[in-house]
């Protein structure tokens, strides 16, 4: 049996969804990362982007651990596996990730930087980040 949502919770959920849409317009999203990775040589190396988890700052967003070092193919496979996947938030709750999910570069439990893109001119490829506003 599904538990009904209170009007207050519905309002909070709606506000949270709008804030997430705003973040998605100003930084890289899961769908954007997948699209960018699909265009790159799959054997190229990527450093600074490791495992993905619910972000400490906004549980509905994804954090990518900055200690990673792997191939584009490996990062792409993980990113694709996150589409539609339910993650547990840092302090609880279930959050489904999708194409418009904003991405951050942060260690587990920390608030990090917004992922803005990939520096594909570097070897290995590195993330381009910006401080949270």
FIBA-924082 format. One record per residue (C-alpha): x, y, z; residue in three letters; chain. Coordinates in pm, whole numbers, plus 50000, padded with zeros to 5 digits. Layout:
% residues N
X	Y	Z	Ala	A;
...
//
This chain:
% residues 133
50000	50000	50000	Unk	A;
50131	50342	49903	Unk	A;
50144	50604	50178	Unk	A;
49976	50932	50075	Unk	A;
50195	51243	50060	Unk	A;
50093	51535	50277	Unk	A;
50030	51872	50109	Unk	A;
50338	52013	50284	Unk	A;
50558	51727	50157	Unk	A;
50415	51771	49807	Unk	A;
50509	52140	49820	Unk	A;
50864	52061	49938	Unk	A;
50902	51796	49667	Unk	A;
50790	52045	49401	Unk	A;
51032	52313	49524	Unk	A;
51316	52060	49531	Unk	A;
51240	51953	49174	Unk	A;
51245	52315	49056	Unk	A;
51579	52381	49228	Unk	A;
51722	52070	49064	Unk	A;
51606	52193	48721	Unk	A;
51790	52519	48786	Unk	A;
52111	52334	48874	Unk	A;
52075	52117	48562	Unk	A;
52075	52432	48345	Unk	A;
52405	52557	48487	Unk	A;
52621	52244	48510	Unk	A;
52677	51901	48358	Unk	A;
52403	51643	48397	Unk	A;
52413	51265	48382	Unk	A;
52269	51271	48030	Unk	A;
52523	51533	47922	Unk	A;
52811	51328	48061	Unk	A;
52691	51019	47875	Unk	A;
52657	51215	47549	Unk	A;
53008	51361	47585	Unk	A;
53167	51028	47675	Unk	A;
53006	50853	47377	Unk	A;
53194	51091	47143	Unk	A;
53537	51014	47291	Unk	A;
53783	50731	47217	Unk	A;
53668	50458	47454	Unk	A;
54024	50361	47550	Unk	A;
54120	50717	47653	Unk	A;
54204	50766	48021	Unk	A;
53996	50982	48256	Unk	A;
54134	51091	48592	Unk	A;
53947	51265	48874	Unk	A;
53614	51088	48814	Unk	A;
53558	50770	49015	Unk	A;
53255	50599	49164	Unk	A;
52911	50763	49168	Unk	A;
52683	50805	49470	Unk	A;
52407	51034	49595	Unk	A;
52552	51382	49654	Unk	A;
52582	51505	50013	Unk	A;
52463	51855	49922	Unk	A;
52149	51756	49727	Unk	A;
52056	51392	49772	Unk	A;
51867	51391	49440	Unk	A;
52193	51474	49256	Unk	A;
52499	51258	49190	Unk	A;
52851	51293	49324	Unk	A;
53149	51146	49142	Unk	A;
53445	51063	49362	Unk	A;
53752	51266	49257	Unk	A;
53999	50982	49314	Unk	A;
53907	50782	49005	Unk	A;
54141	50687	48721	Unk	A;
53986	50475	48445	Unk	A;
53896	50450	48079	Unk	A;
53621	50646	47908	Unk	A;
53444	50314	47841	Unk	A;
53442	50229	48212	Unk	A;
53310	50571	48316	Unk	A;
53049	50558	48039	Unk	A;
52929	50215	48153	Unk	A;
52889	50337	48511	Unk	A;
52711	50655	48400	Unk	A;
52467	50454	48188	Unk	A;
52406	50215	48479	Unk	A;
52298	50513	48692	Unk	A;
52013	50604	48455	Unk	A;
51690	50512	48632	Unk	A;
51879	50371	48929	Unk	A;
51759	50446	49282	Unk	A;
52026	50574	49521	Unk	A;
51993	50613	49897	Unk	A;
52050	50973	50009	Unk	A;
52330	51058	50248	Unk	A;
52089	51075	50542	Unk	A;
51821	50851	50394	Unk	A;
51550	50859	50133	Unk	A;
51543	50708	49786	Unk	A;
51633	50914	49480	Unk	A;
51606	50805	49118	Unk	A;
51875	50940	48887	Unk	A;
51807	51034	48527	Unk	A;
51916	51232	48224	Unk	A;
51873	51572	48395	Unk	A;
52042	51476	48724	Unk	A;
52312	51739	48805	Unk	A;
52665	51610	48874	Unk	A;
52917	51714	49137	Unk	A;
53276	51607	49200	Unk	A;
53297	51523	49569	Unk	A;
53417	51255	49806	Unk	A;
53151	51057	49995	Unk	A;
53001	51273	50267	Unk	A;
53159	51597	50143	Unk	A;
53017	51887	49947	Unk	A;
53233	51939	49643	Unk	A;
53233	52131	49318	Unk	A;
52988	52138	49029	Unk	A;
53096	51934	48727	Unk	A;
53093	52175	48433	Unk	A;
53245	51956	48163	Unk	A;
53546	51755	48057	Unk	A;
53882	51887	47944	Unk	A;
53927	51651	47651	Unk	A;
54243	51833	47540	Unk	A;
54424	51705	47845	Unk	A;
54585	51363	47864	Unk	A;
54443	51203	48065	Unk	A;
54102	51370	48035	Unk	A;
54017	51568	48351	Unk	A;
53696	51718	48489	Unk	A;
53626	52090	48466	Unk	A;
53464	52207	48789	Unk	A;
53329	52522	48948	Unk	A;
53263	52611	49310	Unk	A;
52906	52579	49434	Unk	A;
52736	52918	49439	Unk	A;
//
